[in-house]
Amino acid sequence: MARKACRTCRLITTKSHCPICRGTNLSDSFSGVVLIFDPEHSMIARKLNISEPGEYALNVR
Ligand SMILES: [Zn+2]
């Protein structure tokens, strides 16, 4: 399965819709992958407005 990034919350998923925001606005063109394990204590998560653990794209086109 191809990995895609959600344009709304940047989560990377192999599903046809985003499991976090339920959106279907996915892009297969993304760069910069960051893993968030503990969003509450992660500076990156706070900066990117991430509240759920997971794999996220820094740039989604
Ligand atoms: Zn999403």
N, CA, C, O and the ligand as a Tripos MOL2 file, in Angstrom:
@<TRIPOS>MOLECULE
protein
  245   243    62     0     0
PROTEIN
NO_CHARGES

@<TRIPOS>ATOM
      1 N           0.8300   -1.2160    0.0000 N.3       1 MET1
      2 CA          0.0000    0.0000    0.0000 C.3       1 MET1
      3 C           0.8620    1.2620    0.0000 C.2       1 MET1
      4 O           1.8540    1.3460    0.7230 O.2       1 MET1
      5 N           0.4790    2.2260   -0.8040 N.am      2 ALA2
      6 CA          1.2080    3.4900   -0.8490 C.3       2 ALA2
      7 C           0.8940    4.3150    0.3930 C.2       2 ALA2
      8 O          -0.2300    4.3470    0.8930 O.2       2 ALA2
      9 N           1.9340    4.9740    0.8590 N.am      3 ARG3
     10 CA          1.7400    5.8340    2.0190 C.3       3 ARG3
     11 C           1.3350    7.2270    1.5480 C.2       3 ARG3
     12 O           1.9060    7.7800    0.6080 O.2       3 ARG3
     13 N           0.3280    7.7770    2.2330 N.am      4 LYS4
     14 CA         -0.1380    9.1090    1.8940 C.3       4 LYS4
     15 C          -0.2150    9.9620    3.1500 C.2       4 LYS4
     16 O          -0.3500    9.4590    4.2660 O.2       4 LYS4
     17 N          -0.1270   11.2640    2.9320 N.am      5 ALA5
     18 CA         -0.2020   12.1870    4.0560 C.3       5 ALA5
     19 C          -1.4940   12.9800    3.9950 C.2       5 ALA5
     20 O          -1.9200   13.4280    2.9300 O.2       5 ALA5
     21 N          -2.1110   13.1450    5.1600 N.am      6 CYS6
     22 CA         -3.3530   13.9060    5.2560 C.3       6 CYS6
     23 C          -3.0440   15.4000    5.1130 C.2       6 CYS6
     24 O          -2.1610   15.9190    5.7970 O.2       6 CYS6
     25 N          -3.7650   16.0870    4.2330 N.am      7 ARG7
     26 CA         -3.5150   17.5170    4.0380 C.3       7 ARG7
     27 C          -4.0370   18.3360    5.2100 C.2       7 ARG7
     28 O          -3.6110   19.4740    5.4090 O.2       7 ARG7
     29 N          -4.9400   17.7810    5.9740 N.am      8 THR8
     30 CA         -5.5310   18.5150    7.0900 C.3       8 THR8
     31 C          -4.6480   18.4560    8.3340 C.2       8 THR8
     32 O          -4.3310   19.4870    8.9270 O.2       8 THR8
     33 N          -4.2440   17.2190    8.7340 N.am      9 CYS9
     34 CA         -3.4910   17.0960    9.9920 C.3       9 CYS9
     35 C          -2.1000   16.5100    9.7810 C.2       9 CYS9
     36 O          -1.3740   16.3060   10.7540 O.2       9 CYS9
     37 N          -1.7040   16.2330    8.5310 N.am     10 ARG10
     38 CA         -0.3640   15.7560    8.1710 C.3      10 ARG10
     39 C          -0.0570   14.3270    8.5830 C.2      10 ARG10
     40 O           1.0760   13.8830    8.3980 O.2      10 ARG10
     41 N          -0.9900   13.6010    9.1200 N.am     11 LEU11
     42 CA         -0.7360   12.2170    9.4900 C.3      11 LEU11
     43 C          -0.4560   11.3840    8.2410 C.2      11 LEU11
     44 O          -1.0850   11.5650    7.1980 O.2      11 LEU11
     45 N           0.5170   10.4540    8.3740 N.am     12 ILE12
     46 CA          0.8190    9.5570    7.2600 C.3      12 ILE12
     47 C           0.0680    8.2530    7.4680 C.2      12 ILE12
     48 O           0.1240    7.6600    8.5450 O.2      12 ILE12
     49 N          -0.6330    7.8110    6.4390 N.am     13 THR13
     50 CA         -1.4600    6.6160    6.5550 C.3      13 THR13
     51 C          -1.4250    5.8150    5.2540 C.2      13 THR13
     52 O          -1.1050    6.3500    4.1930 O.2      13 THR13
     53 N          -1.7580    4.5310    5.3470 N.am     14 THR14
     54 CA         -1.8840    3.7070    4.1460 C.3      14 THR14
     55 C          -3.3560    3.4780    3.8210 C.2      14 THR14
     56 O          -3.6840    2.8080    2.8420 O.2      14 THR14
     57 N          -4.2320    4.0320    4.6390 N.am     15 LYS15
     58 CA         -5.6700    3.8500    4.4290 C.3      15 LYS15
     59 C          -6.2120    4.8930    3.4450 C.2      15 LYS15
     60 O          -5.5140    5.8350    3.0680 O.2      15 LYS15
     61 N          -7.4550    4.7050    3.0450 N.am     16 SER16
     62 CA         -8.0560    5.6260    2.0710 C.3      16 SER16
     63 C          -8.6190    6.8660    2.7310 C.2      16 SER16
     64 O          -9.0330    7.7980    2.0410 O.2      16 SER16
     65 N          -8.6430    6.8970    4.0570 N.am     17 HIS17
     66 CA         -9.0300    8.1150    4.7550 C.3      17 HIS17
     67 C          -8.1690    8.2550    6.0070 C.2      17 HIS17
     68 O          -7.5710    7.2880    6.4800 O.2      17 HIS17
     69 N          -8.1200    9.4630    6.5260 N.am     18 CYS18
     70 CA         -7.2830    9.7340    7.6940 C.3      18 CYS18
     71 C          -7.9520    9.2090    8.9590 C.2      18 CYS18
     72 O          -9.0990    9.5670    9.2300 O.2      18 CYS18
     73 N          -7.2640    8.3620    9.7540 N.am     19 PRO19
     74 CA         -7.8800    7.8130   10.9620 C.3      19 PRO19
     75 C          -8.0510    8.8360   12.0830 C.2      19 PRO19
     76 O          -8.7720    8.5760   13.0470 O.2      19 PRO19
     77 N          -7.4040    9.9870   11.9730 N.am     20 ILE20
     78 CA         -7.5260   10.9850   13.0430 C.3      20 ILE20
     79 C          -8.6420   11.9740   12.7630 C.2      20 ILE20
     80 O          -9.5520   12.1300   13.5760 O.2      20 ILE20
     81 N          -8.5810   12.6440   11.6160 N.am     21 CYS21
     82 CA         -9.5920   13.6780   11.3350 C.3      21 CYS21
     83 C         -10.6950   13.1660   10.4110 C.2      21 CYS21
     84 O         -11.6230   13.9040   10.0830 O.2      21 CYS21
     85 N         -10.5940   11.8980    9.9890 N.am     22 ARG22
     86 CA        -11.6030   11.2670    9.1220 C.3      22 ARG22
     87 C         -11.6770   11.9050    7.7480 C.2      22 ARG22
     88 O         -12.6140   11.6500    6.9910 O.2      22 ARG22
     89 N         -10.6920   12.7340    7.4220 N.am     23 GLY23
     90 CA        -10.7050   13.3950    6.1280 C.3      23 GLY23
     91 C         -10.2200   12.4690    5.0290 C.2      23 GLY23
     92 O          -9.5200   11.4940    5.2990 O.2      23 GLY23
     93 N         -10.5870   12.7660    3.7980 N.am     24 THR24
     94 CA        -10.1260   11.9790    2.6570 C.3      24 THR24
     95 C          -9.2200   12.8170    1.7610 C.2      24 THR24
     96 O          -8.9010   12.4160    0.6410 O.2      24 THR24
     97 N          -8.8170   13.9580    2.2480 N.am     25 ASN25
     98 CA         -7.9530   14.8590    1.4860 C.3      25 ASN25
     99 C          -6.4940   14.4500    1.6960 C.2      25 ASN25
    100 O          -5.7570   15.1020    2.4350 O.2      25 ASN25
    101 N          -6.0840   13.3510    1.0280 N.am     26 LEU26
    102 CA         -4.7480   12.7930    1.2010 C.3      26 LEU26
    103 C          -3.8610   13.1260    0.0100 C.2      26 LEU26
    104 O          -4.3350   13.2890   -1.1140 O.2      26 LEU26
    105 N          -2.5640   13.2250    0.2800 N.am     27 SER27
    106 CA         -1.6120   13.5420   -0.7780 C.3      27 SER27
    107 C          -0.4960   12.5070   -0.7920 C.2      27 SER27
    108 O           0.0070   12.1160    0.2620 O.2      27 SER27
    109 N          -0.1070   12.0600   -1.9930 N.am     28 ASP28
    110 CA          1.0310   11.1400   -2.0460 C.3      28 ASP28
    111 C           2.3360   11.9040   -2.2630 C.2      28 ASP28
    112 O           3.4000   11.3050   -2.4220 O.2      28 ASP28
    113 N           2.2390   13.2260   -2.2670 N.am     29 SER29
    114 CA          3.4190   14.0580   -2.4170 C.3      29 SER29
    115 C           3.7010   14.7850   -1.1090 C.2      29 SER29
    116 O           3.1090   15.8220   -0.8100 O.2      29 SER29
    117 N           4.6250   14.2090   -0.3360 N.am     30 PHE30
    118 CA          4.9750   14.8280    0.9400 C.3      30 PHE30
    119 C           6.4440   14.5990    1.2250 C.2      30 PHE30
    120 O           7.0620   13.7160    0.6310 O.2      30 PHE30
    121 N           7.0080   15.3830    2.1270 N.am     31 SER31
    122 CA          8.4100   15.2170    2.4860 C.3      31 SER31
    123 C           8.6160   15.5110    3.9620 C.2      31 SER31
    124 O           7.8120   16.2000    4.5900 O.2      31 SER31
    125 N           9.6890   14.9850    4.5020 N.am     32 GLY32
    126 CA         10.0210   15.2240    5.8920 C.3      32 GLY32
    127 C           9.1040   14.4600    6.8230 C.2      32 GLY32
    128 O           8.0060   14.9250    7.1300 O.2      32 GLY32
    129 N           9.5390   13.2900    7.2780 N.am     33 VAL33
    130 CA          8.6880   12.4670    8.1270 C.3      33 VAL33
    131 C           9.1580   12.5690    9.5780 C.2      33 VAL33
    132 O          10.3500   12.4620    9.8650 O.2      33 VAL33
    133 N           8.2060   12.7770   10.4860 N.am     34 VAL34
    134 CA          8.5500   12.8590   11.8940 C.3      34 VAL34
    135 C           7.6390   11.9160   12.6820 C.2      34 VAL34
    136 O           6.4330   11.8530   12.4460 O.2      34 VAL34
    137 N           8.2500   11.1760   13.6340 N.am     35 LEU35
    138 CA          7.4890   10.2550   14.4770 C.3      35 LEU35
    139 C           7.1760   10.9280   15.8090 C.2      35 LEU35
    140 O           8.0800   11.4060   16.4950 O.2      35 LEU35
    141 N           5.9080   10.9640   16.1700 N.am     36 ILE36
    142 CA          5.5070   11.5480   17.4520 C.3      36 ILE36
    143 C           5.0070   10.4260   18.3660 C.2      36 ILE36
    144 O           4.0180    9.7580   18.0650 O.2      36 ILE36
    145 N           5.7050   10.2330   19.4800 N.am     37 PHE37
    146 CA          5.2930    9.1960   20.4210 C.3      37 PHE37
    147 C           4.4880    9.7850   21.5750 C.2      37 PHE37
    148 O           3.5510    9.1630   22.0750 O.2      37 PHE37
    149 N           4.8630   10.9820   21.9870 N.am     38 ASP38
    150 CA          4.2780   11.5920   23.1810 C.3      38 ASP38
    151 C           3.9400   13.0560   22.8820 C.2      38 ASP38
    152 O           4.7020   13.9560   23.2360 O.2      38 ASP38
    153 N           2.7980   13.2910   22.2310 N.am     39 PRO39
    154 CA          2.4700   14.6450   21.7490 C.3      39 PRO39
    155 C           2.4480   15.6930   22.8540 C.2      39 PRO39
    156 O           2.8070   16.8460   22.6150 O.2      39 PRO39
    157 N           2.0350   15.3140   24.0530 N.am     40 GLU40
    158 CA          1.9130   16.2970   25.1230 C.3      40 GLU40
    159 C           3.2650   16.8340   25.5720 C.2      40 GLU40
    160 O           3.3560   17.9560   26.0700 O.2      40 GLU40
    161 N           4.3180   16.0320   25.3960 N.am     41 HIS41
    162 CA          5.6320   16.4570   25.8550 C.3      41 HIS41
    163 C           6.6090   16.6560   24.7110 C.2      41 HIS41
    164 O           7.8200   16.7120   24.9270 O.2      41 HIS41
    165 N           6.0920   16.7620   23.5010 N.am     42 SER42
    166 CA          6.9520   16.9550   22.3380 C.3      42 SER42
    167 C           6.8570   18.3780   21.8160 C.2      42 SER42
    168 O           5.7700   18.8760   21.5240 O.2      42 SER42
    169 N           8.0230   19.0340   21.7010 N.am     43 MET43
    170 CA          8.0630   20.3940   21.1660 C.3      43 MET43
    171 C           7.5990   20.4180   19.7120 C.2      43 MET43
    172 O           6.8930   21.3310   19.2850 O.2      43 MET43
    173 N           8.0130   19.3880   18.9560 N.am     44 ILE44
    174 CA          7.6420   19.3250   17.5370 C.3      44 ILE44
    175 C           6.1280   19.1810   17.4050 C.2      44 ILE44
    176 O           5.5010   19.8450   16.5800 O.2      44 ILE44
    177 N           5.5470   18.3030   18.2290 N.am     45 ALA45
    178 CA          4.0980   18.0820   18.1760 C.3      45 ALA45
    179 C           3.3560   19.3850   18.4580 C.2      45 ALA45
    180 O           2.3750   19.7060   17.7870 O.2      45 ALA45
    181 N           3.8260   20.1260   19.4470 N.am     46 ARG46
    182 CA          3.1640   21.3820   19.7920 C.3      46 ARG46
    183 C           3.2720   22.3780   18.6430 C.2      46 ARG46
    184 O           2.3210   23.0920   18.3250 O.2      46 ARG46
    185 N           4.4540   22.4100   18.0290 N.am     47 LYS47
    186 CA          4.6830   23.3370   16.9280 C.3      47 LYS47
    187 C           3.8000   23.0020   15.7260 C.2      47 LYS47
    188 O           3.2970   23.8980   15.0480 O.2      47 LYS47
    189 N           3.6140   21.7030   15.4680 N.am     48 LEU48
    190 CA          2.8210   21.2720   14.3170 C.3      48 LEU48
    191 C           1.3470   21.0940   14.6710 C.2      48 LEU48
    192 O           0.5440   20.7100   13.8200 O.2      48 LEU48
    193 N           0.9890   21.3720   15.9270 N.am     49 ASN49
    194 CA         -0.4010   21.2380   16.3520 C.3      49 ASN49
    195 C          -0.8850   19.7890   16.3010 C.2      49 ASN49
    196 O          -1.9930   19.5130   15.8400 O.2      49 ASN49
    197 N          -0.0490   18.8720   16.7740 N.am     50 ILE50
    198 CA         -0.3790   17.4470   16.7430 C.3      50 ILE50
    199 C          -0.7990   16.9990   18.1340 C.2      50 ILE50
    200 O          -0.1300   17.3040   19.1210 O.2      50 ILE50
    201 N          -1.9150   16.2710   18.2070 N.am     51 SER51
    202 CA         -2.3950   15.8260   19.5130 C.3      51 SER51
    203 C          -2.4710   14.3060   19.6330 C.2      51 SER51
    204 O          -2.7270   13.7750   20.7140 O.2      51 SER51
    205 N          -2.2440   13.6000   18.5070 N.am     52 GLU52
    206 CA         -2.2890   12.1340   18.5360 C.3      52 GLU52
    207 C          -0.9250   11.5820   18.1460 C.2      52 GLU52
    208 O          -0.2900   12.1160   17.2370 O.2      52 GLU52
    209 N          -0.4470   10.5030   18.8230 N.am     53 PRO53
    210 CA          0.8080    9.8820   18.4270 C.3      53 PRO53
    211 C           0.7070    9.3130   17.0130 C.2      53 PRO53
    212 O          -0.3630    8.8740   16.5900 O.2      53 PRO53
    213 N           1.8130    9.3220   16.2940 N.am     54 GLY54
    214 CA          1.7980    8.7680   14.9480 C.3      54 GLY54
    215 C           2.9370    9.2980   14.1150 C.2      54 GLY54
    216 O           3.8390    9.9750   14.6080 O.2      54 GLY54
    217 N           2.8740    8.9710   12.8310 N.am     55 GLU55
    218 CA          3.9040    9.3980   11.8930 C.3      55 GLU55
    219 C           3.3370   10.5430   11.0620 C.2      55 GLU55
    220 O           2.2630   10.4210   10.4710 O.2      55 GLU55
    221 N           4.0640   11.6520   11.0220 N.am     56 TYR56
    222 CA          3.5460   12.8480   10.3540 C.3      56 TYR56
    223 C           4.5170   13.3730    9.3060 C.2      56 TYR56
    224 O           5.7300   13.1880    9.4110 O.2      56 TYR56
    225 N           3.9620   14.0310    8.2940 N.am     57 ALA57
    226 CA          4.7770   14.6680    7.2640 C.3      57 ALA57
    227 C           4.9780   16.1310    7.6300 C.2      57 ALA57
    228 O           4.0530   16.8010    8.0880 O.2      57 ALA57
    229 N           6.1990   16.6190    7.4220 N.am     58 LEU58
    230 CA          6.4670   18.0390    7.7010 C.3      58 LEU58
    231 C           5.9260   18.9130    6.5910 C.2      58 LEU58
    232 O           5.4280   20.0100    6.8430 O.2      58 LEU58
    233 N           6.0220   18.4320    5.3690 N.am     59 ASN59
    234 CA          5.5250   19.1950    4.2240 C.3      59 ASN59
    235 C           4.6010   18.3280    3.3920 C.2      59 ASN59
    236 O           4.9870   17.2500    2.9390 O.2      59 ASN59
    237 N           3.3910   18.7960    3.1930 N.am     60 VAL60
    238 CA          2.4140   18.0860    2.3530 C.3      60 VAL60
    239 C           2.0530   18.9940    1.1900 C.2      60 VAL60
    240 O           1.6630   20.1460    1.3800 O.2      60 VAL60
    241 N           2.1900   18.4540   -0.0240 N.am     61 ARG61
    242 CA          1.8630   19.2700   -1.1910 C.3      61 ARG61
    243 C           0.4920   18.9310   -1.7380 C.2      61 ARG61
    244 O           0.0570   19.5260   -2.7240 O.2      61 ARG61
    245 ZN         -6.0670   14.0190    9.0100 Zn       62 ZN62
@<TRIPOS>BOND
     1     1     2 1
     2     2     3 1
     3     3     4 2
     4     3     5 am
     5     5     6 1
     6     6     7 1
     7     7     8 2
     8     7     9 am
     9     9    10 1
    10    10    11 1
    11    11    12 2
    12    11    13 am
    13    13    14 1
    14    14    15 1
    15    15    16 2
    16    15    17 am
    17    17    18 1
    18    18    19 1
    19    19    20 2
    20    19    21 am
    21    21    22 1
    22    22    23 1
    23    23    24 2
    24    23    25 am
    25    25    26 1
    26    26    27 1
    27    27    28 2
    28    27    29 am
    29    29    30 1
    30    30    31 1
    31    31    32 2
    32    31    33 am
    33    33    34 1
    34    34    35 1
    35    35    36 2
    36    35    37 am
    37    37    38 1
    38    38    39 1
    39    39    40 2
    40    39    41 am
    41    41    42 1
    42    42    43 1
    43    43    44 2
    44    43    45 am
    45    45    46 1
    46    46    47 1
    47    47    48 2
    48    47    49 am
    49    49    50 1
    50    50    51 1
    51    51    52 2
    52    51    53 am
    53    53    54 1
    54    54    55 1
    55    55    56 2
    56    55    57 am
    57    57    58 1
    58    58    59 1
    59    59    60 2
    60    59    61 am
    61    61    62 1
    62    62    63 1
    63    63    64 2
    64    63    65 am
    65    65    66 1
    66    66    67 1
    67    67    68 2
    68    67    69 am
    69    69    70 1
    70    70    71 1
    71    71    72 2
    72    71    73 am
    73    73    74 1
    74    74    75 1
    75    75    76 2
    76    75    77 am
    77    77    78 1
    78    78    79 1
    79    79    80 2
    80    79    81 am
    81    81    82 1
    82    82    83 1
    83    83    84 2
    84    83    85 am
    85    85    86 1
    86    86    87 1
    87    87    88 2
    88    87    89 am
    89    89    90 1
    90    90    91 1
    91    91    92 2
    92    91    93 am
    93    93    94 1
    94    94    95 1
    95    95    96 2
    96    95    97 am
    97    97    98 1
    98    98    99 1
    99    99   100 2
   100    99   101 am
   101   101   102 1
   102   102   103 1
   103   103   104 2
   104   103   105 am
   105   105   106 1
   106   106   107 1
   107   107   108 2
   108   107   109 am
   109   109   110 1
   110   110   111 1
   111   111   112 2
   112   111   113 am
   113   113   114 1
   114   114   115 1
   115   115   116 2
   116   115   117 am
   117   117   118 1
   118   118   119 1
   119   119   120 2
   120   119   121 am
   121   121   122 1
   122   122   123 1
   123   123   124 2
   124   123   125 am
   125   125   126 1
   126   126   127 1
   127   127   128 2
   128   127   129 am
   129   129   130 1
   130   130   131 1
   131   131   132 2
   132   131   133 am
   133   133   134 1
   134   134   135 1
   135   135   136 2
   136   135   137 am
   137   137   138 1
   138   138   139 1
   139   139   140 2
   140   139   141 am
   141   141   142 1
   142   142   143 1
   143   143   144 2
   144   143   145 am
   145   145   146 1
   146   146   147 1
   147   147   148 2
   148   147   149 am
   149   149   150 1
   150   150   151 1
   151   151   152 2
   152   151   153 am
   153   153   154 1
   154   154   155 1
   155   155   156 2
   156   155   157 am
   157   157   158 1
   158   158   159 1
   159   159   160 2
   160   159   161 am
   161   161   162 1
   162   162   163 1
   163   163   164 2
   164   163   165 am
   165   165   166 1
   166   166   167 1
   167   167   168 2
   168   167   169 am
   169   169   170 1
   170   170   171 1
   171   171   172 2
   172   171   173 am
   173   173   174 1
   174   174   175 1
   175   175   176 2
   176   175   177 am
   177   177   178 1
   178   178   179 1
   179   179   180 2
   180   179   181 am
   181   181   182 1
   182   182   183 1
   183   183   184 2
   184   183   185 am
   185   185   186 1
   186   186   187 1
   187   187   188 2
   188   187   189 am
   189   189   190 1
   190   190   191 1
   191   191   192 2
   192   191   193 am
   193   193   194 1
   194   194   195 1
   195   195   196 2
   196   195   197 am
   197   197   198 1
   198   198   199 1
   199   199   200 2
   200   199   201 am
   201   201   202 1
   202   202   203 1
   203   203   204 2
   204   203   205 am
   205   205   206 1
   206   206   207 1
   207   207   208 2
   208   207   209 am
   209   209   210 1
   210   210   211 1
   211   211   212 2
   212   211   213 am
   213   213   214 1
   214   214   215 1
   215   215   216 2
   216   215   217 am
   217   217   218 1
   218   218   219 1
   219   219   220 2
   220   219   221 am
   221   221   222 1
   222   222   223 1
   223   223   224 2
   224   223   225 am
   225   225   226 1
   226   226   227 1
   227   227   228 2
   228   227   229 am
   229   229   230 1
   230   230   231 1
   231   231   232 2
   232   231   233 am
   233   233   234 1
   234   234   235 1
   235   235   236 2
   236   235   237 am
   237   237   238 1
   238   238   239 1
   239   239   240 2
   240   239   241 am
   241   241   242 1
   242   242   243 1
   243   243   244 2
@<TRIPOS>SUBSTRUCTURE
     1 MET1         2 RESIDUE 1 A MET
     2 ALA2         6 RESIDUE 1 A ALA
     3 ARG3        10 RESIDUE 1 A ARG
     4 LYS4        14 RESIDUE 1 A LYS
     5 ALA5        18 RESIDUE 1 A ALA
     6 CYS6        22 RESIDUE 1 A CYS
     7 ARG7        26 RESIDUE 1 A ARG
     8 THR8        30 RESIDUE 1 A THR
     9 CYS9        34 RESIDUE 1 A CYS
    10 ARG10       38 RESIDUE 1 A ARG
    11 LEU11       42 RESIDUE 1 A LEU
    12 ILE12       46 RESIDUE 1 A ILE
    13 THR13       50 RESIDUE 1 A THR
    14 THR14       54 RESIDUE 1 A THR
    15 LYS15       58 RESIDUE 1 A LYS
    16 SER16       62 RESIDUE 1 A SER
    17 HIS17       66 RESIDUE 1 A HIS
    18 CYS18       70 RESIDUE 1 A CYS
    19 PRO19       74 RESIDUE 1 A PRO
    20 ILE20       78 RESIDUE 1 A ILE
    21 CYS21       82 RESIDUE 1 A CYS
    22 ARG22       86 RESIDUE 1 A ARG
    23 GLY23       90 RESIDUE 1 A GLY
    24 THR24       94 RESIDUE 1 A THR
    25 ASN25       98 RESIDUE 1 A ASN
    26 LEU26      102 RESIDUE 1 A LEU
    27 SER27      106 RESIDUE 1 A SER
    28 ASP28      110 RESIDUE 1 A ASP
    29 SER29      114 RESIDUE 1 A SER
    30 PHE30      118 RESIDUE 1 A PHE
    31 SER31      122 RESIDUE 1 A SER
    32 GLY32      126 RESIDUE 1 A GLY
    33 VAL33      130 RESIDUE 1 A VAL
    34 VAL34      134 RESIDUE 1 A VAL
    35 LEU35      138 RESIDUE 1 A LEU
    36 ILE36      142 RESIDUE 1 A ILE
    37 PHE37      146 RESIDUE 1 A PHE
    38 ASP38      150 RESIDUE 1 A ASP
    39 PRO39      154 RESIDUE 1 A PRO
    40 GLU40      158 RESIDUE 1 A GLU
    41 HIS41      162 RESIDUE 1 A HIS
    42 SER42      166 RESIDUE 1 A SER
    43 MET43      170 RESIDUE 1 A MET
    44 ILE44      174 RESIDUE 1 A ILE
    45 ALA45      178 RESIDUE 1 A ALA
    46 ARG46      182 RESIDUE 1 A ARG
    47 LYS47      186 RESIDUE 1 A LYS
    48 LEU48      190 RESIDUE 1 A LEU
    49 ASN49      194 RESIDUE 1 A ASN
    50 ILE50      198 RESIDUE 1 A ILE
    51 SER51      202 RESIDUE 1 A SER
    52 GLU52      206 RESIDUE 1 A GLU
    53 PRO53      210 RESIDUE 1 A PRO
    54 GLY54      214 RESIDUE 1 A GLY
    55 GLU55      218 RESIDUE 1 A GLU
    56 TYR56      222 RESIDUE 1 A TYR
    57 ALA57      226 RESIDUE 1 A ALA
    58 LEU58      230 RESIDUE 1 A LEU
    59 ASN59      234 RESIDUE 1 A ASN
    60 VAL60      238 RESIDUE 1 A VAL
    61 ARG61      242 RESIDUE 1 A ARG
    62 ZN62       245 GROUP 0 **** ****
